[in-house]
Amino acid sequence: MRQNQNESSRVPGSISQDFPDYQGLKWLDALVLPTEPQAWLDGTKHGIRQRKTGLTKTKLAVKQLLKKHEWVWPQRPIIFISDLHADADALLNSLVSSGGIKKTGPDNHQFKLTHQGKKSLFVFGGDFFDKGPSNLQLLRVLHQFIKTGARVRLLAGNHDIRILFGMRSAGHTDDPRNGHFFVRMGAKAIPFLREIRDTYLTDVDALKDIPSDEQCHQFLYPSERWWTQFPDLASWVMPAVAIEREMTKIEYKVSRFEGLCKKAGLTLREAYAAALKWQELFLSKHGEFHWFFKRMRLVHRKGSFLFLHAGVDDRIADMLVDHGAGYLNDIFKQQMFGSPFEFYYGPVANVIRTKYRIVDMPLTRVGSQQAHLAGIHVIVHGHRNLHRGQRIALRKSILHFECDVTLDRCSRSKEGLEGIGAGATIIHPGGHILGISSDYKKIKVFDPKAILADGQIVDK
C-alpha cells in the first residue's frame, strides 16, 4: 500500500493488516472507498473538531487525556454504523466498507458474512427510520443480515422512538399525557404512512372497517381533554416555558397535518389505516417487524467505550457510576413500552437527542469526571451528520467519536453529496480505531500508542 510519507510516518505499518477487505464492490454502483491511511489527528478540521481553541491545543488536549486514562479495549472488533435513515443500499454499502460482508450480486439480498464479519460485533447507532427511500426495505435487509448469524446490537435513535410513540398513540388521543404523540411526528411520518398504504393497503376492501374522516380526526389528533390537562400534568417535569413551547409546537403541527397528507396524496382515513397497520406489523407478536423494537437497546458498553445515538449528560453519567449501562437499558425497556410521556420528557431521552446545545441537558466537568470514574473514556455516537467522514470532538474532557457520515441518499441529495453513502467506524482489540467513509480520501487511523510516542504534535 502506497502512503504519503508524512502521513504514513504516523501510522504504524502493522495496523494495515486490520484494514477491511472491500469484497463485491462491482455490485455497488461505482462505490469508491479509501485504501490509504491517514493518522486521525492529521486530518485537521475533518478529523478533529475545534471550538474556541486552536487545532494544536486541541490535539495536545487529546494527548493529555490519553496519558491520564488507560483505555480498556474490546476483545473483538466492533463495527459501528449509524443513521441509515431508511436506505437499504446505504446499509449494504456500509457493511461492505466495514469488511463485514461480501456482496455477491446486484440485488439487496445477495450478500454473505465474511470471516471478518463473523468475528466482529456490529453496533447500529439508531435512526433507522425517515428520510430515505424505504423504511420497510431497510428493515428487511437488516433482518436478513441478522439471520446470517452476525452479532448485532440495535440502539435507539430519536427518529425511531418518535415513530414508535407516534404510531402507538393512534386511536388513543384521549390520553391527557400521550394523546399528542401521533401528530407530534409531523411531516416526517407522512412518507412512512404512505409507504405502508402502498405496500399493504391496496385492496379495494382495505378501508372497509376504517371510520369516517371526522372519526379518524378524533383518533389521530389530541382531544380537548389533552389541551386542558397536559400543561398541569407536565408541570412536574417541564418548566413553564418548555410547556408553552410544546403546546405551540403541537398546535402548529395540528394545523398542518391534514394539508400535508393531502399534498402527499394521502387521506386522513388512509393515514389512520396505515397507523393501525404499523401497529400490527411492529407491535403484534406475529408482525413482520416485531423483532425490531424487541431487540432495541439504549446504549452498549464495552470496556472504555460507550456506544449510543446522541450523547450523555450529568444525570446519565451519575447513573453509569451508580448502576452501570445495563440499568440504563432496563429503564429504557420499561419506558419504551410504557407511557411515552415518562420517557420523552424524562432524563433518559437526552441520550437519543442531545446535540450539546444550550437547550439540552448539560454535560459539565462534574459529569465528565463521573463518566471517567465509571471507566468510560470514549463516547461513540451518530446524530450529528458530517460530510467528510468521522470526526473527533472533545467535550468536557471526554472524547466523542462522531460517526454519522450522512449515508442515506435523500439527505445526501439535499446537502450536495453525490450518490449513496458508505461508512463504518471500527474499534479494534489491538488498540486502534479506523474511520472509513466514501466521502473522505483516507482511512482515518486513531492509534493512541503512536500519538503518545510522538514527542510533538505539529499544527500543519
C-alpha positions as CSV (number, residue, x, y, z in Angstrom):
1,M,0.0,0.0,0.0
2,R,1.5,3.3,-1.1
3,Q,1.4,6.0,1.5
4,N,2.2,9.7,1.7
5,Q,5.5,9.9,3.6
6,N,4.3,12.4,6.2
7,E,1.1,10.6,6.9
8,S,2.5,7.1,6.8
9,S,5.1,8.0,9.4
10,R,2.3,8.5,11.9
11,V,0.6,5.2,11.1
12,P,2.4,2.0,12.1
13,G,2.5,-0.5,9.3
14,S,1.2,-3.3,11.5
15,I,-2.2,-1.6,11.6
16,S,-2.7,-2.0,7.9
17,Q,-3.4,-5.7,8.4
18,D,-6.6,-4.7,10.1
19,F,-7.9,-2.6,7.2
20,P,-11.1,-4.0,5.8
21,D,-11.1,-6.0,2.6
22,Y,-13.8,-4.5,0.4
23,Q,-15.5,-7.5,-1.2
24,G,-18.0,-7.3,-4.0
25,L,-17.6,-3.6,-4.9
26,K,-18.5,-4.3,-8.5
27,W,-22.1,-4.7,-7.4
28,L,-22.3,-1.4,-5.6
29,D,-22.8,1.2,-8.3
30,A,-19.2,2.5,-8.7
31,L,-18.7,3.0,-5.0
32,V,-15.2,4.2,-4.2
33,L,-13.7,3.6,-0.8
34,P,-10.4,4.7,0.7
35,T,-7.4,2.4,0.8
36,E,-4.6,4.5,2.1
37,P,-4.2,5.6,5.8
38,Q,-4.0,8.9,7.5
39,A,-3.3,9.5,11.2
40,W,-6.6,10.8,12.5
41,L,-5.1,13.9,14.2
42,D,-3.5,14.9,10.9
43,G,-7.0,15.4,9.4
44,T,-7.3,19.0,10.6
45,K,-10.9,20.1,10.8
46,H,-12.1,17.0,9.0
47,G,-10.6,14.8,11.7
48,I,-11.0,16.8,14.9
49,R,-13.5,19.4,15.9
50,Q,-12.1,22.6,17.3
51,R,-14.3,25.1,19.2
52,K,-13.0,28.2,20.9
53,T,-9.5,26.8,20.7
54,G,-6.8,26.2,18.2
55,L,-6.0,22.9,16.5
56,T,-2.7,22.5,18.2
57,K,-4.2,22.9,21.7
58,T,-7.0,20.5,20.8
59,K,-4.5,17.9,19.7
60,L,-2.5,18.3,22.8
61,A,-5.6,18.0,25.0
62,V,-6.3,14.7,23.3
63,K,-2.8,13.5,24.0
64,Q,-3.1,14.6,27.6
65,L,-6.3,12.6,28.0
66,L,-4.6,9.5,26.6
67,K,-1.8,9.9,29.2
68,K,-4.3,10.3,32.0
69,H,-6.6,7.4,31.3
70,E,-5.7,3.9,30.4
71,W,-8.3,2.5,28.0
72,V,-9.8,-1.0,28.1
73,W,-10.3,-2.2,24.6
74,P,-13.0,-4.7,23.4
75,Q,-12.0,-8.3,22.9
76,R,-13.4,-8.5,19.4
77,P,-13.7,-5.9,16.6
78,I,-16.7,-3.6,17.0
79,I,-18.2,-2.1,13.8
80,F,-20.3,1.0,14.4
81,I,-22.7,2.2,11.7
82,S,-25.3,4.9,12.4
83,D,-28.1,7.0,10.9
84,L,-29.1,4.8,8.0
85,H,-32.4,6.6,7.6
86,A,-34.4,4.1,5.6
87,D,-31.8,3.4,2.9
88,A,-31.1,-0.3,2.4
89,D,-28.4,0.4,-0.2
90,A,-26.6,2.6,2.3
91,L,-26.6,-0.3,4.8
92,L,-25.1,-2.7,2.3
93,N,-22.5,-0.1,1.2
94,S,-21.5,0.4,4.8
95,L,-21.3,-3.3,5.6
96,V,-19.0,-3.8,2.6
97,S,-16.9,-0.8,3.7
98,S,-16.5,-2.4,7.1
99,G,-15.3,-5.7,5.6
100,G,-18.2,-7.4,7.3
101,I,-20.0,-8.7,4.2
102,K,-19.2,-9.7,0.6
103,K,-21.7,-8.5,-2.0
104,T,-22.4,-11.4,-4.3
105,G,-24.9,-9.9,-6.8
106,P,-26.8,-6.8,-7.7
107,D,-29.9,-7.4,-5.5
108,N,-30.2,-6.3,-1.9
109,H,-30.5,-9.9,-0.7
110,Q,-27.3,-11.0,-2.4
111,F,-24.6,-10.9,0.2
112,K,-22.8,-13.1,2.7
113,L,-21.0,-12.7,6.0
114,T,-17.2,-12.6,5.7
115,H,-14.6,-14.0,8.0
116,Q,-14.1,-10.5,9.4
117,G,-17.8,-10.2,9.8
118,K,-18.1,-13.5,11.7
119,K,-15.6,-12.4,14.4
120,S,-17.0,-8.8,14.8
121,L,-19.8,-7.2,16.7
122,F,-22.0,-4.8,14.7
123,V,-23.5,-1.9,16.7
124,F,-26.1,0.1,14.8
125,G,-26.4,3.6,16.3
126,G,-30.0,4.3,15.7
127,D,-32.2,6.4,13.3
128,F,-33.3,3.6,11.1
129,F,-36.5,5.5,10.1
130,D,-37.4,8.5,7.9
131,K,-35.8,10.4,5.1
132,G,-34.7,7.5,2.8
133,P,-36.5,5.7,0.0
134,S,-37.9,2.8,2.1
135,N,-38.2,2.1,5.8
136,L,-39.5,-1.4,5.1
137,Q,-36.8,-2.4,2.7
138,L,-34.1,-1.3,5.1
139,L,-35.5,-3.4,7.9
140,R,-35.9,-6.4,5.7
141,V,-32.2,-6.3,4.6
142,L,-31.2,-5.6,8.2
143,H,-33.2,-8.7,9.4
144,Q,-31.6,-10.8,6.6
145,F,-28.2,-9.6,7.9
146,I,-29.0,-10.6,11.4
147,K,-30.1,-14.0,10.2
148,T,-26.7,-14.7,8.7
149,G,-25.5,-15.2,12.3
150,A,-23.9,-11.8,12.7
151,R,-23.5,-10.5,16.2
152,V,-25.7,-7.4,16.2
153,R,-26.8,-4.7,18.7
154,L,-29.5,-2.2,17.7
155,L,-29.5,1.1,19.5
156,A,-32.4,3.6,19.6
157,G,-32.3,6.9,17.8
158,N,-34.7,9.9,18.2
159,H,-36.4,9.1,14.8
160,D,-37.1,5.5,15.9
161,I,-38.6,6.4,19.2
162,R,-40.7,9.3,17.7
163,I,-42.2,6.8,15.2
164,L,-42.8,4.2,17.9
165,F,-44.6,6.6,20.2
166,G,-46.5,8.3,17.4
167,M,-47.8,5.2,15.8
168,R,-48.7,3.7,19.2
169,S,-50.7,6.8,20.0
170,A,-53.1,6.5,17.0
171,G,-56.5,5.7,18.4
172,H,-55.5,6.7,21.9
173,T,-55.6,10.5,21.6
174,D,-57.8,11.0,24.7
175,D,-54.9,10.2,27.0
176,P,-54.1,13.6,28.7
177,R,-50.3,12.9,28.7
178,N,-49.8,11.0,25.5
179,G,-52.6,12.0,23.1
180,H,-50.4,14.3,21.1
181,F,-47.6,11.9,20.1
182,F,-49.1,10.9,16.7
183,V,-49.5,14.4,15.4
184,R,-46.2,15.3,17.0
185,M,-44.4,13.2,14.4
186,G,-45.5,15.8,11.9
187,A,-44.5,15.8,8.2
188,K,-41.6,13.3,8.7
189,A,-44.1,10.5,9.4
190,I,-46.2,11.0,6.2
191,P,-43.8,9.2,3.8
192,F,-43.8,6.2,6.1
193,L,-47.6,6.2,6.3
194,R,-47.8,6.4,2.5
195,E,-45.3,3.6,2.1
196,I,-47.4,1.3,4.4
197,R,-50.5,2.2,2.4
198,D,-48.9,1.5,-0.9
199,T,-47.4,-1.8,0.4
200,Y,-50.3,-3.3,2.4
201,L,-53.5,-1.3,1.8
202,T,-54.0,-1.6,-2.0
203,D,-57.0,-4.0,-1.9
204,V,-60.5,-2.5,-2.7
205,D,-61.6,-3.5,0.8
206,A,-58.5,-2.1,2.6
207,L,-60.5,0.7,4.2
208,K,-63.7,-1.2,4.7
209,D,-63.6,-1.1,8.5
210,I,-61.9,2.4,8.8
211,P,-64.3,5.0,10.2
212,S,-65.2,8.4,8.7
213,D,-62.8,11.3,8.2
214,E,-64.4,13.0,11.2
215,Q,-63.8,10.0,13.4
216,C,-60.3,9.5,12.1
217,H,-59.6,13.1,13.1
218,Q,-60.6,12.2,16.6
219,F,-58.4,9.1,16.6
220,L,-55.3,11.0,15.3
221,Y,-55.5,14.5,16.9
222,P,-55.2,15.3,20.6
223,S,-58.6,15.6,22.3
224,E,-59.9,18.6,24.1
225,R,-59.1,16.8,27.3
226,W,-55.4,16.8,26.3
227,W,-55.3,20.5,25.6
228,T,-56.7,21.3,29.1
229,Q,-54.9,18.7,31.2
230,F,-51.5,18.3,29.6
231,P,-50.0,21.6,31.0
232,D,-50.8,20.6,34.6
233,L,-49.6,17.0,34.2
234,A,-46.4,18.2,32.5
235,S,-45.6,20.8,35.1
236,W,-43.7,18.4,37.4
237,V,-41.1,17.6,34.7
238,M,-41.1,20.6,32.5
239,P,-40.6,24.3,33.2
240,A,-43.5,26.6,32.1
241,V,-41.6,28.0,29.1
242,A,-40.9,24.4,27.8
243,I,-44.6,23.5,28.3
244,E,-45.7,26.6,26.4
245,R,-43.2,25.8,23.6
246,E,-44.5,22.2,23.4
247,M,-48.2,23.4,23.2
248,T,-47.3,25.9,20.5
249,K,-45.5,23.2,18.5
250,I,-48.4,20.8,18.7
251,E,-50.9,23.5,17.7
252,Y,-48.8,24.2,14.7
253,K,-48.5,20.6,13.7
254,V,-52.2,20.0,14.1
255,S,-52.9,22.9,11.8
256,R,-50.7,21.5,9.0
257,F,-51.0,17.7,9.2
258,E,-54.1,17.1,7.1
259,G,-53.0,19.5,4.5
260,L,-49.6,17.8,4.3
261,C,-51.3,14.4,3.9
262,K,-53.4,15.7,1.0
263,K,-50.3,17.1,-0.6
264,A,-48.8,13.6,-0.4
265,G,-51.9,12.0,-1.9
266,L,-53.0,10.5,1.5
267,T,-56.4,10.9,3.0
268,L,-56.9,11.1,6.7
269,R,-58.7,7.6,6.6
270,E,-55.7,6.2,4.8
271,A,-53.3,7.7,7.4
272,Y,-55.3,6.2,10.2
273,A,-55.5,2.8,8.4
274,A,-51.7,2.9,7.8
275,A,-51.1,3.7,11.5
276,L,-53.2,0.7,12.5
277,K,-51.3,-1.5,10.1
278,W,-48.0,-0.2,11.5
279,Q,-49.2,-1.3,15.0
280,E,-49.9,-4.8,13.6
281,L,-46.5,-5.0,11.8
282,F,-44.4,-3.7,14.7
283,L,-46.2,-4.4,17.9
284,S,-48.2,-7.6,17.2
285,K,-46.3,-10.7,18.3
286,H,-46.7,-12.2,14.9
287,G,-46.0,-8.9,13.0
288,E,-43.3,-8.9,10.3
289,F,-41.2,-6.4,12.2
290,H,-42.0,-7.4,15.8
291,W,-38.3,-8.3,16.2
292,F,-37.1,-4.7,15.6
293,F,-38.1,-2.9,18.8
294,K,-37.7,-6.1,20.8
295,R,-34.0,-6.1,20.0
296,M,-33.5,-2.4,20.6
297,R,-31.4,-1.0,23.4
298,L,-30.4,2.5,24.6
299,V,-26.7,2.0,25.0
300,H,-23.9,-0.6,24.5
301,R,-20.9,-0.6,26.9
302,K,-17.7,-2.4,26.1
303,G,-14.5,-1.6,28.1
304,S,-13.9,2.1,28.0
305,F,-16.3,2.7,25.1
306,L,-19.9,3.7,25.4
307,F,-22.0,3.4,22.2
308,L,-25.2,5.4,21.9
309,H,-27.1,7.6,19.4
310,A,-26.5,11.1,20.6
311,G,-24.7,11.8,23.9
312,V,-24.6,11.9,27.7
313,D,-25.3,14.5,30.4
314,D,-24.5,14.7,34.1
315,R,-27.5,12.7,35.2
316,I,-26.7,9.8,32.8
317,A,-23.1,9.9,34.0
318,D,-24.3,9.5,37.6
319,M,-26.5,6.6,36.6
320,L,-23.5,4.9,34.9
321,V,-21.4,5.3,38.0
322,D,-24.1,4.1,40.4
323,H,-25.8,1.4,38.3
324,G,-24.0,0.7,35.0
325,A,-25.1,0.6,31.4
326,G,-27.4,-2.4,32.0
327,Y,-29.5,-0.2,34.3
328,L,-30.0,2.4,31.6
329,N,-31.1,-0.3,29.2
330,D,-33.6,-1.7,31.8
331,I,-35.1,1.7,32.3
332,F,-35.3,2.2,28.5
333,K,-37.1,-1.1,28.0
334,Q,-39.6,-0.3,30.7
335,Q,-40.3,3.2,29.4
336,M,-40.3,2.3,25.7
337,F,-43.3,0.1,26.1
338,G,-44.9,2.1,29.0
339,S,-46.1,5.7,28.9
340,P,-44.3,7.7,26.1
341,F,-44.6,10.7,28.4
342,E,-42.3,9.1,31.0
343,F,-39.5,8.6,28.5
344,Y,-39.8,11.5,26.2
345,Y,-39.9,14.2,28.9
346,G,-37.6,12.3,31.4
347,P,-33.9,12.2,31.8
348,V,-33.1,9.2,29.7
349,A,-34.4,10.7,26.4
350,N,-31.5,13.1,26.3
351,V,-29.3,10.1,25.3
352,I,-31.1,9.9,21.9
353,R,-31.5,13.6,21.1
354,T,-28.8,15.9,22.7
355,K,-26.5,17.9,20.5
356,Y,-24.9,19.5,23.5
357,R,-26.8,22.7,22.8
358,I,-27.8,25.3,25.4
359,V,-31.3,23.8,25.3
360,D,-30.1,20.3,26.0
361,M,-29.4,18.8,29.5
362,P,-25.8,19.7,30.2
363,L,-22.6,17.7,30.4
364,T,-20.4,19.6,32.8
365,R,-16.9,18.9,34.2
366,V,-18.7,17.1,37.1
367,G,-20.4,14.7,34.7
368,S,-17.2,14.2,32.8
369,Q,-15.4,13.2,36.0
370,Q,-18.3,10.8,36.8
371,A,-18.0,9.2,33.4
372,H,-14.3,8.7,33.8
373,L,-14.9,7.3,37.3
374,A,-17.3,4.7,35.6
375,G,-14.4,3.8,33.3
376,I,-15.9,5.4,30.3
377,H,-13.4,7.5,28.3
378,V,-14.9,7.3,24.8
379,I,-18.4,8.1,23.5
380,V,-19.1,6.7,20.1
381,H,-22.3,8.1,18.5
382,G,-24.2,9.3,15.5
383,H,-26.9,12.0,15.3
384,R,-24.7,15.0,14.2
385,N,-24.3,14.4,10.4
386,L,-21.0,15.1,8.7
387,H,-19.8,15.4,5.1
388,R,-16.1,14.4,5.3
389,G,-16.1,11.3,7.3
390,Q,-15.9,10.7,11.0
391,R,-14.7,13.3,13.4
392,I,-13.4,13.5,17.0
393,A,-14.9,16.1,19.4
394,L,-13.5,16.8,22.8
395,R,-16.4,17.7,25.2
396,K,-15.7,18.3,28.8
397,S,-12.6,16.1,28.8
398,I,-14.4,13.1,27.1
399,L,-13.5,12.0,23.6
400,H,-16.5,11.8,21.3
401,F,-16.2,9.9,18.0
402,E,-18.9,11.5,15.8
403,C,-19.9,8.8,13.3
404,D,-23.0,10.0,11.4
405,V,-21.3,10.3,7.9
406,T,-24.6,11.1,6.0
407,L,-25.4,7.8,4.4
408,D,-29.0,8.0,3.0
409,R,-29.4,9.3,-0.5
410,C,-32.2,11.8,0.4
411,S,-30.1,13.7,2.9
412,R,-27.1,13.5,0.6
413,S,-29.0,14.9,-2.3
414,K,-30.3,17.8,-0.2
415,E,-26.9,18.5,1.2
416,G,-25.0,18.4,-2.1
417,L,-23.4,15.0,-1.8
418,E,-23.4,12.5,-4.6
419,G,-24.8,9.1,-4.7
420,I,-25.4,6.7,-1.7
421,G,-23.0,7.0,1.2
422,A,-20.9,4.3,2.9
423,G,-19.2,4.4,6.2
424,A,-18.1,2.4,9.2
425,T,-16.1,3.1,12.4
426,I,-14.1,0.1,13.5
427,I,-12.8,-0.3,17.1
428,H,-10.0,-3.0,17.0
429,P,-8.9,-5.1,20.0
430,G,-5.3,-4.3,19.1
431,G,-5.9,-0.7,20.4
432,H,-6.8,1.5,17.4
433,I,-9.8,3.0,15.7
434,L,-10.5,3.2,12.0
435,G,-12.8,5.7,10.4
436,I,-13.9,4.8,6.9
437,S,-16.2,6.9,4.7
438,S,-16.8,7.2,1.0
439,D,-16.6,11.0,1.4
440,Y,-13.1,11.1,2.7
441,K,-10.0,10.0,0.7
442,K,-8.2,8.3,3.5
443,I,-8.8,5.7,6.2
444,K,-8.6,7.7,9.4
445,V,-6.4,5.9,11.9
446,F,-6.6,6.7,15.6
447,D,-3.7,5.0,17.3
448,P,-3.1,6.0,21.0
449,K,0.2,4.3,21.2
450,A,1.6,6.2,18.2
451,I,0.1,9.5,19.5
452,L,1.7,9.1,22.9
453,A,5.0,8.0,21.3
454,D,5.1,11.2,19.1
455,G,7.1,13.7,21.0
456,Q,5.4,16.7,19.3
457,I,2.1,17.2,17.6
458,V,2.5,19.8,14.9
459,D,-0.2,22.0,13.6
460,K,0.1,21.8,9.8
